[in-house]
Amino acid sequence: MAAKIKKGDKVVVLAGKDKGKTGEVTKVLAAEGRLVVQGVNLVKKHQKQTQTQEAGIRTFEAPIQVSNVAYADPTDGKATKVGFKVVDGKKVRFAKRSGEVIGDVK
């Protein structure tokens, strides 16, 4: 199955405490149906000191459900669905809102 949202895509958060925020996907956890978005779903963790790491409170991005985000349209930045079509014999992703192809056609 082809992935509709990939690493490096700009997405808009549709639900949760960060609703309306926009960020770039930094990691995709396909098996869990989750992804990590830069600057979204920030959580704090109390870190115990180890040989390599200092003790303290660490802030990092936690994974968010794929269903709670939508691809940000390249033309206006609003949420859009992602579709697939064949261009020059290659299957490509496109934004259904504007019809613009996502990524580069090789």
N, C-alpha and C positions, 0 to 999 in steps of 0.2 A: 504494500500500500504506500502510495506517495504521501509525503508529509506536506501539510498545508502551511505550517509555520516552521521555519528553520532557524538555526543559529545566525545571528546578525540581522534578523528582520526587526523592523520597528513595529511595536504592538501597542494597543490601547487597552487598559484594564476596564472591563465591563462591570465587575461586581467585587464586593469586599471593601475593606477599609481604604484601599488605594484607588477606588473607582474614579475614572477620568484621567489618571496619570498615564503618561506615555514613556516608553523605555525600549531599550534594545535587548533582544534575547541573547543571553550569554551562555546558556547551557540548556540542552533539551534532554529530558529523562523520558524517552519514548515508552519504555516498558511500564512506567508508572502513570503516564498521561499527564506529566507535569513539566514545567519549564521554569528557568530562573531568569528574571527580568531585572536589568540594571536599575537600581534606585526604587524598586517596588518590593513590598512585603518585607520590610526591614525588621529583623528580630535581634534581640540581645541575648548573649549567652555568657554565663559566668565561666571563665576558663581557668582551670587549675594549672599551676606552674609545672612545666616539664623541663627537660634538659635543653630543648630547642626553643621553647616559647615562654614568654613572660606571662605572669598571672594577671588577671583583670577582666573587665567586661568587654566583650568583643561584639561588634555589630556587623551583621552580614545579611545578604539577601537569601530568603528561604524560597523553596519552590512554590509555584502557584499552579492551580489547575488550568489546563489548556482551554477548557470550556469558559473560563473567566476572562479570557483575552481575545481580542480580534486584531487582525492585521490592520495597520494604519495605512490608509490610501496614500500613495505617493504624491497625488495632486493637492489634496486639501488636509491630510492628516487625520481625517475622520475614520471611524471603524468601518471595515468592509469585509465581505466574504471573499474567499479565495477560490478560484475555479481553475480548471485545467483545459488547455486546448493545444492543438498541434500547429506549430509554425515552422515552415520549411523542413518538415519531417521530424521535428523534435517536439516532445511534450514539454510545455512550459506552464508556469503558474501565471495567472492574471487576476487583477483586482476587479471584481464584478461591479463595483460602484462607478469606476471610470473607464474600465476596459483596458487599462494600461498593463503591459507585460511586466511581471516581477522578475528581476534578475536580468541577465544578458542572454540573448539568443546567439548561439555560436554557429 
